[in-house]
Amino acid sequence: MNRKFAPVAVAVALAACSGNPLNNVTTTGNAGVGNTVSGSFTDSGITTSGDAAPRVSYNSDTDTLQVNNMPFDGNGRYTRDGAVPTMNGFRVYANTNTSERRDYQALYGASPSGGARAVIVRTGDYRGYGFGGFIFERDMRASLPSSGSATYSGNYAGMRTFDGSSGLTYTRGDLELEVDFLDFTNQRATMEGFISNREEYDTAGNYLGDLPVMVLATAYADGSGAFESDVTTHRINPTTTLEELDSQGKYYGVIAGPDADELVGIVVVQGDFPNDPTGLTFQEAGAFFGTRN
């Protein structure tokens, strides 16, 4: 079975995609609105929607991804990575065409119900952050509760690329988001949380070390269940024991499921390395799923 992910631009109507019973929704406001959100990574952070975003289809019969709109990735066919086939519940893929000029990796995951999905594509073959993009989607709009609260927990997996050096590493962590469903006429919800127990691995699967906790700042979901806000991580300065900013960026997501029992989204942060005389910086892009406890 083929399942297609198609980019969507802000303020246009979403058409149903082959293999996905997406509702027709007119998107307005931020890029989280609607059922499918896509974007590309830039040196300054993230660009949501547009032609530069990847177009991805997944073939469950062959367990392969077909990726379009990524330069120099050969024929765009990605198969399961032999060294690291999974990362914290996400499947890992690599482009396979022998004539490609650049090596790409992709993370693909689905929520426990299968009603929400996410893909991230990156390359570590540049001495900058390189090319890449993301897509996350749900099958239908969530019906948000108008009162009460809930905790969503789940998995996070990501990839780091670098400015000043080539290379790519994998990251993983545990998501926890506290959501307060407020009785507003537009059914907004307020949420905040963190991604903890973060670790970094090289492309051979070797453990490289622990990473700081990601702090997910307060976000407000609109009536469709879309949300976005800031992300920061901090490190302890060994000489002063004070916390210093390690990285900062954004997280984007959407609540999914007929009973608002799942959520999916992405995180993009950038930061530098302490005491690095070369000025090396990193950009981390990851995806998360959460299930209502």
C-alpha positions in Angstrom: 0.0 0.0 0.0 1.3 3.5 -0.8 0.7 6.3 1.6 1.5 9.7 0.3 2.6 12.9 2.0 1.9 16.1 0.1 3.0 19.6 1.1 0.4 22.2 1.9 0.8 26.0 1.7 -0.7 28.3 4.2 -4.1 29.8 3.3 -5.1 27.2 0.7 -7.5 24.3 0.8 -6.2 20.8 1.5 -7.3 18.3 -1.1 -7.6 14.6 -0.2 -4.4 12.7 -1.0 -4.4 9.2 -2.5 -4.1 6.7 0.3 -5.0 9.3 3.0 -8.6 10.3 3.7 -7.6 13.9 4.5 -10.4 16.3 5.1 -10.7 19.4 2.9 -9.7 22.2 5.3 -8.9 25.8 4.6 -5.7 26.8 6.4 -5.3 30.2 7.9 -2.8 31.6 10.4 0.2 29.6 11.4 1.7 26.7 9.6 0.3 24.2 12.1 -3.3 24.5 10.9 -4.8 21.8 8.8 -4.0 18.1 8.4 -0.7 18.2 6.6 2.2 20.5 7.3 5.5 20.5 5.4 8.6 22.6 5.2 12.3 22.8 4.5 15.3 23.6 6.7 17.4 26.7 6.1 20.6 28.1 7.6 18.5 30.4 9.7 16.0 27.8 10.9 12.9 26.5 9.2 10.6 27.4 6.3 7.1 26.0 6.5 5.4 24.9 3.3 6.4 25.8 -0.2 7.9 24.1 -3.2 11.2 23.4 -1.5 9.5 21.0 1.0 10.0 17.3 0.3 7.2 15.2 -1.2 7.3 11.7 0.3 5.4 8.5 -0.3 5.8 5.3 1.8 5.4 1.8 0.3 4.6 -0.7 3.1 4.9 -3.7 0.7 8.6 -2.9 0.1 9.3 -0.8 3.2 10.7 2.0 1.1 10.3 5.8 0.9 10.1 7.7 -2.4 11.4 11.2 -1.8 11.1 14.1 -4.3 12.4 17.7 -4.1 15.7 16.8 -2.4 18.7 17.7 -4.6 21.5 15.2 -5.4 19.8 12.2 -3.7 19.8 10.0 -6.8 16.5 8.5 -7.8 14.9 9.4 -4.5 14.4 5.8 -3.4 15.2 5.3 0.3 15.5 1.8 1.9 16.0 0.8 5.5 19.4 1.8 6.9 21.6 -1.3 7.5 23.6 0.2 10.4 20.7 1.9 12.3 17.4 0.5 11.1 15.4 2.1 13.9 15.8 5.0 16.3 13.5 5.2 19.3 10.5 3.8 17.5 11.2 5.7 14.2 12.3 3.8 11.1 15.6 5.0 9.6 16.1 5.0 5.8 18.9 6.0 3.4 19.0 6.8 -0.3 20.2 3.9 -2.4 20.9 4.9 -6.0 24.6 4.2 -6.7 24.8 7.3 -8.9 23.8 9.8 -6.1 26.2 12.5 -5.2 25.0 13.0 -1.6 24.0 10.6 1.2 20.7 11.3 2.8 18.9 9.8 5.8 15.2 9.9 6.6 13.2 9.2 9.8 9.7 7.9 9.3 7.3 7.2 12.1 3.6 6.7 12.8 1.5 7.1 15.9 0.2 4.0 17.7 -3.2 4.2 16.0 -1.6 4.9 12.6 -3.7 8.1 12.3 -0.7 10.5 12.4 2.6 10.3 10.6 5.9 12.2 10.4 9.0 12.2 8.1 12.2 14.1 8.4 14.9 14.1 5.6 18.5 15.3 6.2 22.0 15.1 4.7 25.3 15.4 6.4 27.3 15.7 3.2 27.9 19.5 3.4 30.1 21.6 5.5 26.9 23.5 6.4 23.5 22.3 7.5 22.7 21.1 4.0 19.4 20.3 2.5 16.4 18.7 4.2 12.8 18.9 5.0 9.9 17.5 7.0 6.2 16.5 6.8 3.8 15.7 9.5 0.1 14.9 9.1 -3.0 13.4 10.6 -6.0 11.7 9.0 -8.7 13.9 10.4 -9.3 16.9 12.6 -9.4 16.3 16.3 -12.4 17.0 18.4 -10.9 18.9 21.3 -12.4 18.6 24.8 -13.6 22.0 26.2 -12.5 21.3 29.8 -10.1 19.1 31.8 -6.5 18.3 31.3 -4.3 15.5 30.0 -0.7 14.3 29.8 0.7 13.1 26.5 3.8 11.0 26.5 5.8 9.4 23.7 8.9 9.1 21.6 11.2 11.7 20.0 13.9 11.0 17.4 16.0 13.5 15.4 19.1 14.2 13.3 21.8 16.8 13.8 23.8 18.4 11.0 26.6 21.0 11.4 27.8 24.3 10.1 31.6 24.2 9.8 31.8 20.5 9.4 30.1 17.7 7.4 28.6 14.7 9.2 25.3 13.7 10.7 24.2 12.2 14.1 21.0 10.7 15.5 19.2 11.9 18.6 16.5 10.4 20.8 14.4 11.3 23.8 11.2 11.0 25.7 8.3 13.4 25.2 5.9 14.7 27.9 3.4 17.4 27.2 0.8 18.7 29.8 -2.3 20.0 28.1 -5.0 22.1 29.7 -8.2 22.1 27.7 -9.9 25.5 28.1 -13.5 26.3 27.7 -13.1 28.9 25.0 -15.4 29.3 22.0 -12.7 28.3 19.7 -11.7 25.3 21.9 -8.2 26.4 22.4 -5.9 24.3 24.6 -2.7 25.3 26.5 0.3 23.1 26.7 3.9 22.9 27.8 6.4 20.2 28.5 9.8 18.8 27.8 11.8 16.1 25.9 14.1 14.4 28.4 16.5 11.4 28.5 18.1 12.7 25.3 21.0 10.8 23.8 23.2 11.2 20.7 24.4 8.4 18.4 26.6 8.3 15.3 25.5 6.8 12.0 27.0 3.4 13.0 24.7 3.3 16.1 27.5 4.1 18.6 26.4 6.1 21.7 28.1 9.5 21.8 26.7 10.9 25.0 23.8 12.6 26.8 22.1 15.8 25.6 20.4 18.6 27.6 16.6 18.4 28.2 14.5 20.3 25.6 12.1 22.7 27.3 8.9 23.2 25.3 7.5 26.6 26.1 3.8 27.3 26.5 1.9 26.8 23.3 -1.8 27.5 22.5 -3.6 25.1 20.2 -6.4 26.6 18.1 -9.7 25.0 17.3 -8.2 22.6 14.8 -5.6 21.4 17.4 -2.6 23.1 15.8 0.1 24.5 18.0 3.6 26.0 17.9 6.0 27.7 20.4 9.6 28.1 21.4 12.1 25.4 22.4 15.3 25.9 24.4 18.0 23.7 25.9 20.5 24.6 28.5 23.9 23.4 29.8 25.6 23.9 33.1 28.7 26.1 33.0 31.4 24.0 34.8 33.1 27.2 36.1 30.1 29.0 37.4 27.4 26.3 37.8 25.0 28.6 36.0 22.8 27.6 33.2 23.7 28.8 29.7 21.6 28.7 26.6 22.7 25.6 24.6 20.2 25.9 21.7 16.9 27.5 20.7 14.3 27.1 18.1 10.7 26.1 17.5 8.3 23.2 17.8 5.2 22.7 15.7 2.5 20.1 16.1 -1.1 19.1 15.9 -3.5 17.1 18.1 -4.9 14.1 16.3 -7.5 11.4 16.7 -11.3 11.6 17.0 -11.0 11.8 20.8 -7.8 14.0 20.8 -5.9 11.0 22.1 -2.7 11.6 20.0 -0.4 14.4 18.8 2.4 14.7 16.3 4.9 17.4 15.6 8.5 18.4 14.9 11.2 20.3 16.7 14.0 22.4 15.1 16.8 24.0 17.2 20.2 25.5 16.5 23.1 26.0 18.9 26.8 26.0 19.3 29.3 23.8 21.1 30.9 25.0 24.3 34.6 25.9 24.2 34.9 25.1 20.5 37.5 27.4 19.0 36.3 26.8 15.4 32.8 28.2 16.1 31.1 24.9 15.0 27.3 25.0 15.3 24.6 22.4 15.0 21.0 22.2 13.8 18.8 19.5 15.2 15.5 18.5 13.6 13.4 15.9 15.1 9.8 14.5 15.2 7.7 13.4 18.1 4.5 11.5 18.9 2.5 11.6 22.0 -0.3 9.5 23.3 -2.9 10.7 25.9 -2.4 8.9 29.2 
